[in-house]
């Protein structure tokens, strides 16, 4: 008697890839879910290749047996993009790690997709460069996952999204074909820019195995200040003033509403309050430059001018890199909110900069009205139009996630924003994708998916339903 197709596939995978294939009780619990609120689910198998060729073999065999494949990186995604689906095989890139090359002449790095972001940052730093992408989960997230979601993070204002930091890549297509395009050139207009198809595609079009990253000069000066303000109008005036005074030195402009600030500085262990007092907004302003002698004076002058113009109520300027790190801890404290608040829902939305406070005020009010007892907290990058929201009902036996989702995304649509600024769509947001994308755009996305993955075997059901 022939074995059922999935079991036959498992036997062939083990024969081809040996100990890289885990099944049954061998499968670690971490591979059964990501950081989303979705329930865990055990896949048929977890495959952990150590080479791009191993990824190619695994993908080719799964494709031939019509068994769905879910790619996994650091599993820090919040939208369910890496969460297994029923009857799937997981291809985890956790062992496909390492820095293959740093080219000082072209200011590039070739890195394997499973490498943690923090490892990439450290390698760039040791070589005298900066890899500009930075986010709170830097120690856990992987560079391939950052590419898959087109991560943004803390310094998009200065360096752009992940899309601007990738020059070339290598990718395994749904049928197992390995496409190597490790371009190092900043200018390369020879045909379609194929890498852009895979950046932000959340593993639905291919599995990225190697990446050519763009590096920047290592900053010689880093200045930061924590600023207190009383109105959103002052926040916007400060942003305009810092852009005008600092120009390209301005690397981050992180805004925290009072509700977020109080939670982060009062309840998250290790986070101190550098600007005491009762204020409505707190802004982390950071600048980085290449003139260690003159840049600090320019930064101080810009802040001093803002004080003179009545924009700033209070401010503390970092006196050391240790102070800079402490300031950033207030912003990175959101990563610890699960320990402080318990179960909650995290939102990553985009809005026109001018309406962000109006949105926050309305959202807080509507959540309290529509979802009894719902508390919400607001913070974000702001200068690039990205707001984050934390929402939960304290002491609820079960969090009303769907009601919270519907309430917030209805307001996002009303304010002509986007339901995802940098975290992706995955499973949790796909029913709201039409709030942000037109019918014609969705049809084009499905056309691209059908062209590259006609059998719908790669990460099916993520981003949108594929028929």
C-alpha positions, 0 to 999 in steps of 0.5 A, spaced: 500 500 500 502 506 498 503 511 504 499 517 504 502 523 501 504 527 507 507 521 510 511 519 503 514 526 503 516 526 510 520 519 508 523 523 502 525 529 506 529 525 511 532 521 506 534 527 502 536 532 508 537 527 514 537 530 521 535 537 518 528 534 518 524 534 525 517 531 526 512 529 532 515 531 539 522 533 536 518 539 533 520 545 538 514 549 541 517 555 538 516 553 531 508 552 532 507 560 533 510 567 532 509 573 537 502 574 534 496 572 538 494 566 534 494 559 537 499 555 536 499 549 531 504 543 530 506 543 523 507 536 519 515 537 520 520 543 521 526 543 516 532 547 518 537 547 512 544 550 513 545 551 506 541 555 500 541 548 496 538 545 502 532 550 502 531 549 495 531 541 495 526 542 501 522 546 497 522 542 491 520 536 494 514 539 498 512 543 491 512 536 488 507 533 493 503 539 493 504 540 501 504 547 503 510 550 506 511 556 511 517 560 512 520 562 518 525 566 521 526 569 528 518 568 529 518 575 532 512 577 527 506 580 530 501 578 524 501 571 524 506 571 517 510 565 520 505 561 524 504 554 521 497 552 518 494 546 518 498 540 514 504 545 512 511 543 513 515 549 516 522 551 513 526 554 518 532 559 517 535 558 524 541 555 522 542 558 515 546 564 518 553 567 518 556 573 514 559 571 508 563 577 506 564 585 507 566 589 501 569 595 504 570 598 497 562 597 495 560 598 502 556 592 502 555 586 506 553 579 504 549 575 509 545 569 510 537 570 511 537 567 518 542 571 521 539 575 527 539 583 526 543 584 532 549 580 529 549 584 522 549 590 526 555 588 530 559 585 524 558 592 520 560 596 526 566 592 527 568 593 520 567 601 521 560 601 518 553 602 520 547 597 518 542 602 519 536 598 520 534 598 528 528 595 531 527 593 539 527 585 537 534 586 534 536 580 538 531 575 536 529 577 529 532 575 523 535 579 517 531 575 512 524 576 516 526 584 516 526 583 508 520 579 508 516 584 512 520 590 509 521 592 516 522 600 518 524 601 525 527 607 528 531 610 523 527 610 517 527 618 517 534 618 515 536 611 512 529 609 509 525 602 510 529 595 509 527 596 501 532 601 501 538 597 504 538 591 500 542 591 493 541 584 491 538 577 494 538 570 493 531 566 493 528 560 492 522 560 488 516 555 490 518 550 485 525 550 488 528 554 483 534 557 486 535 564 483 542 568 485 542 575 484 547 578 489 548 584 486 552 589 489 551 595 485 547 601 487 545 603 480 543 597 476 537 598 471 538 591 467 531 589 466 526 589 472 528 590 479 526 583 481 528 583 488 523 588 490 518 583 488 520 579 494 521 585 499 515 585 503 512 579 500 512 576 507 514 569 504 508 568 499 513 569 493 519 566 495 524 564 501 530 569 501 536 565 503 542 570 502 542 578 501 546 583 499 546 589 504 547 596 503 552 599 509 553 606 511 559 610 514 559 609 521 557 615 525 562 619 529 557 623 533 551 621 536 547 626 540 540 625 543 535 629 547 528 627 551 524 633 550 517 634 553 511 638 550 504 640 551 501 640 545 501 636 538 502 642 535 508 643 538 510 636 536 509 638 529 513 645 530 519 641 533 519 636 527 519 642 522 525 646 526 529 639 527 529 638 520 530 645 518 536 646 523 539 639 523 538 637 515 540 630 514 543 629 521 536 628 524 536 620 525 530 619 529 524 623 532 520 618 536 514 621 539 510 618 546 504 620 548 503 621 556 499 614 557 505 610 553 510 614 557 507 613 564 506 606 563 513 605 560 517 609 565 513 607 571 512 599 570 517 597 566 523 594 570 530 598 568 526 604 565 528 610 568 524 617 567 529 622 564 524 628 564 520 628 570 513 632 570 506 632 567 507 633 560 502 630 554 508 628 549 515 626 550 519 626 544 526 622 543 530 626 538 537 623 535 542 626 530 548 622 528 553 625 524 561 625 522 564 631 525 565 629 532 567 636 534 562 640 531 556 636 531 554 636 538 554 644 538 550 644 532 545 639 536 545 644 542 544 650 538 538 647 534 534 645 541 536 652 544 533 655 538 526 651 539 526 653 547 527 660 545 521 659 540 517 656 546 516 650 542 519 646 548 517 645 555 523 641 558 528 637 555 534 633 557 540 632 553 544 626 553 551 627 556 554 620 554 552 614 550 550 611 556 544 616 556 543 615 549 541 608 551 537 610 557 533 614 552 532 609 547 530 604 553 523 608 554 522 607 547 524 600 546 520 598 553 514 596 549 517 590 547 516 588 555 509 590 555 507 583 555 510 582 562 507 588 565 500 588 561 499 581 560 495 579 553 494 585 549 494 587 541 499 591 538 498 595 532 502 598 527 498 603 522 500 609 518 497 615 518 498 622 515 502 626 520 498 632 521 492 627 524 496 623 528 493 626 535 486 627 532 486 620 531 489 618 538 484 622 541 478 619 537 481 612 538 482 612 545 474 615 546 471 610 541 475 604 544 472 605 551 465 606 548 465 600 543 470 595 547 468 596 555 474 597 559 479 597 553 485 601 555 490 604 549 497 606 549 500 610 543 507 612 541 511 611 534 516 614 529 511 619 527 516 623 522 515 617 517 507 617 519 508 610 523 504 610 529 504 604 534 498 602 539 497 597 544 490 595 546 487 591 552 482 590 557 485 589 564 483 582 567 479 580 561 479 572 561 479 572 554 481 579 550 476 581 545 481 581 539 476 582 533 472 587 536 479 591 538 481 590 531 475 592 527 474 598 531 481 601 530 481 599 523 475 602 521 478 609 524 484 608 520 480 607 514 476 613 516 483 617 516 485 614 510 491 611 513 494 604 512 493 598 517 500 596 516 506 601 516 512 595 517 509 589 520 506 586 514 499 583 513 500 575 515 493 572 517 491 577 523 490 583 518 488 580 511 481 581 512 482 588 513 487 589 507 481 592 502 481 598 507 488 600 505 488 597 498 483 598 492 480 592 488 485 593 482 491 593 487 489 586 490 487 583 483 494 585 481 497 582 487 493 575 486 496 576 479 503 576 481 502 570 486 499 566 481 504 567 476 510 565 481 506 560 485 501 557 481 499 551 485 499 556 491 504 552 495 508 557 499 505 560 505 498 560 503 492 564 506 497 569 508 496 576 506 490 575 502 486 568 500 489 565 493 484 562 489 
